[in-house]
């Protein structure tokens, strides 16, 4: 039995720099899927922060502040992907009309966004097996997602946490936010790992894809994803990353563009991180790393020494906050941040 459109939801989740964007870019051209190419932060922010202020506040966030604002003609934040081939103004107008049509007053705003995205692209709703929204922080909102979309499926990405730290250090060198938190690098990985374990135990309808597998031989993991989503697998379509049909050059932390999916960055952390940086990650993630195929390298007896050392790009305020949160989590258990 075919599900109604609003129940064909699929949410990509994981951790920033773990391959969520690459995964959905590989799914973008699939004729049976409707893939939102930019993060909406619908559950983390549109609902969690602006829900109490009503639909107008949520609409304004999605179209003016979230990363998806570029699809409505807004400025990009970091990644400068050109959406000149997409009808951004038409999409915004269609979405606004649908959002504030009295007949849609009780309809979920994200569903309306996906429907109008399909209309703008000229894709019939009945041809779509699943629609896909990607926000890494979806990992924190699984109960809320399932309350709204009980039939939702989850695409979960996982990556070596040491590689995550290396990527975030490289990003901070480029972006200079002065807010880089080494704590979030490990806590977000632990959240994604716990979600992956839930999917493996069949507690949620999810599939786990390792970043390293995706960039080494994308055909095998993409075939698994297609089987999970109950759509066809076509090598010609699913091995080329695109956004709204246009080739996507990647969002490498080192600002390198790719012309094809390769694994040349998957092990670069081994030459980029210091012993102390590797030790910091392993002090927090050591227990779960082997389950996902990531072997620890630091002797356990020395991990506390590494924990105390500052990490590159870490400012004094973030240093003390990260160590405080780290100790708090060890004593009281991790918080869902």
HUQUIUR-V939729 format. One record per residue. N is the residue number from 1. RES is the residue in one letter. D_LAST is the distance of its C-alpha to the last C-alpha in Angstrom with 1 decimal. Layout:
N&RES&D_LAST, N&RES&D_LAST
//
This chain:
1&X&37.8, 2&X&36.1, 3&X&32.9, 4&X&32.8, 5&X&31.1, 6&X&28.1, 7&X&27.5, 8&X&27.7, 9&X&24.1, 10&X&22.3, 11&X&18.8, 12&X&17.9, 13&X&14.5, 14&X&13.4, 15&X&12.2, 16&X&13.8, 17&X&17.3, 18&X&17.5, 19&X&20.3, 20&X&18.9, 21&X&21.1, 22&X&24.1, 23&X&23.9, 24&X&24.1, 25&X&26.7, 26&X&28.8, 27&X&28.6, 28&X&29.4, 29&X&33.1, 30&X&33.4, 31&X&35.8, 32&X&34.2, 33&X&30.7, 34&X&29.3, 35&X&26.4, 36&X&24.6, 37&X&24.6, 38&X&21.8, 39&X&18.2, 40&X&18.2, 41&X&14.5, 42&X&16.2, 43&X&13.6, 44&X&10.5, 45&X&12.9, 46&X&16.5, 47&X&16.0, 48&X&12.8, 49&X&14.0, 50&X&17.7, 51&X&18.7, 52&X&20.2, 53&X&22.4, 54&X&24.1, 55&X&25.1, 56&X&26.5, 57&X&23.2, 58&X&21.4, 59&X&24.4, 60&X&24.4, 61&X&20.8, 62&X&21.5, 63&X&24.8, 64&X&24.3, 65&X&20.7, 66&X&18.8, 67&X&19.8, 68&X&22.1, 69&X&24.2, 70&X&26.4, 71&X&27.8, 72&X&29.1, 73&X&30.7, 74&X&27.9, 75&X&27.4, 76&X&25.2, 77&X&22.5, 78&X&22.9, 79&X&24.5, 80&X&28.0, 81&X&29.0, 82&X&32.1, 83&X&32.1, 84&X&35.7, 85&X&36.8, 86&X&34.7, 87&X&35.9, 88&X&33.0, 89&X&34.9, 90&X&36.2, 91&X&32.7, 92&X&31.5, 93&X&34.6, 94&X&34.4, 95&X&30.8, 96&X&31.6, 97&X&34.7, 98&X&32.9, 99&X&30.0, 100&X&32.4, 101&X&35.2, 102&X&35.9, 103&X&36.4, 104&X&32.7, 105&X&31.4, 106&X&29.7, 107&X&28.7, 108&X&25.1, 109&X&24.5, 110&X&22.9, 111&X&26.0, 112&X&28.2, 113&X&26.7, 114&X&27.3, 115&X&30.8, 116&X&31.8, 117&X&30.5, 118&X&32.8, 119&X&35.6, 120&X&35.4, 121&X&35.7, 122&X&38.5, 123&X&36.9, 124&X&38.1, 125&X&35.4, 126&X&37.4, 127&X&37.2, 128&X&33.4, 129&X&32.3, 130&X&28.6, 131&X&26.6, 132&X&23.5, 133&X&20.5, 134&X&18.1, 135&X&14.6, 136&X&12.5, 137&X&9.3, 138&X&11.6, 139&X&10.3, 140&X&7.6, 141&X&10.6, 142&X&13.5, 143&X&14.8, 144&X&15.0, 145&X&16.6, 146&X&19.1, 147&X&20.1, 148&X&21.2, 149&X&22.4, 150&X&23.5, 151&X&25.3, 152&X&22.5, 153&X&22.3, 154&X&19.5, 155&X&20.1, 156&X&17.7, 157&X&18.2, 158&X&17.7, 159&X&19.1, 160&X&20.0, 161&X&17.1, 162&X&19.8, 163&X&20.8, 164&X&17.3, 165&X&17.5, 166&X&21.0, 167&X&20.2, 168&X&17.5, 169&X&20.1, 170&X&22.7, 171&X&20.7, 172&X&20.3, 173&X&24.0, 174&X&24.7, 175&X&22.4, 176&X&22.4, 177&X&19.3, 178&X&19.5, 179&X&15.7, 180&X&15.2, 181&X&12.5, 182&X&13.6, 183&X&10.6, 184&X&8.4, 185&X&11.5, 186&X&11.4, 187&X&7.9, 188&X&7.9, 189&X&11.4, 190&X&10.9, 191&X&8.9, 192&X&11.8, 193&X&14.3, 194&X&13.5, 195&X&13.9, 196&X&17.0, 197&X&18.4, 198&X&18.1, 199&X&20.1, 200&X&22.6, 201&X&23.2, 202&X&23.9, 203&X&21.4, 204&X&20.4, 205&X&22.7, 206&X&21.2, 207&X&22.7, 208&X&21.2, 209&X&22.6, 210&X&22.6, 211&X&22.7, 212&X&25.6, 213&X&27.6, 214&X&27.0, 215&X&28.5, 216&X&31.2, 217&X&32.8, 218&X&31.0, 219&X&33.7, 220&X&32.8, 221&X&29.1, 222&X&29.9, 223&X&32.6, 224&X&30.2, 225&X&27.8, 226&X&30.8, 227&X&32.1, 228&X&28.7, 229&X&28.9, 230&X&32.6, 231&X&33.8, 232&X&36.5, 233&X&36.0, 234&X&37.9, 235&X&37.7, 236&X&39.2, 237&X&36.4, 238&X&33.3, 239&X&33.7, 240&X&33.7, 241&X&30.4, 242&X&30.9, 243&X&29.3, 244&X&31.5, 245&X&34.2, 246&X&34.3, 247&X&33.7, 248&X&30.4, 249&X&30.7, 250&X&27.2, 251&X&24.4, 252&X&24.8, 253&X&23.0, 254&X&26.6, 255&X&27.9, 256&X&30.2, 257&X&31.4, 258&X&32.4, 259&X&35.4, 260&X&34.3, 261&X&31.5, 262&X&32.0, 263&X&30.3, 264&X&31.3, 265&X&27.8, 266&X&26.4, 267&X&27.7, 268&X&27.9, 269&X&25.2, 270&X&28.0, 271&X&30.0, 272&X&27.3, 273&X&25.2, 274&X&26.7, 275&X&27.0, 276&X&24.5, 277&X&21.9, 278&X&22.5, 279&X&22.5, 280&X&19.1, 281&X&17.6, 282&X&19.8, 283&X&19.1, 284&X&15.5, 285&X&16.4, 286&X&20.0, 287&X&20.1, 288&X&18.9, 289&X&20.3, 290&X&23.9, 291&X&23.1, 292&X&22.3, 293&X&25.3, 294&X&23.9, 295&X&26.1, 296&X&25.0, 297&X&27.5, 298&X&27.0, 299&X&28.9, 300&X&26.6, 301&X&28.6, 302&X&27.7, 303&X&23.9, 304&X&23.4, 305&X&25.7, 306&X&23.7, 307&X&20.5, 308&X&22.1, 309&X&23.5, 310&X&22.0, 311&X&20.8, 312&X&22.6, 313&X&21.3, 314&X&19.1, 315&X&20.2, 316&X&20.9, 317&X&18.2, 318&X&15.4, 319&X&17.4, 320&X&17.2, 321&X&13.6, 322&X&12.7, 323&X&15.4, 324&X&14.3, 325&X&10.7, 326&X&12.5, 327&X&15.1, 328&X&13.0, 329&X&11.3, 330&X&14.9, 331&X&16.4, 332&X&14.1, 333&X&12.1, 334&X&8.6, 335&X&5.7, 336&X&3.8, 337&X&0.0
//
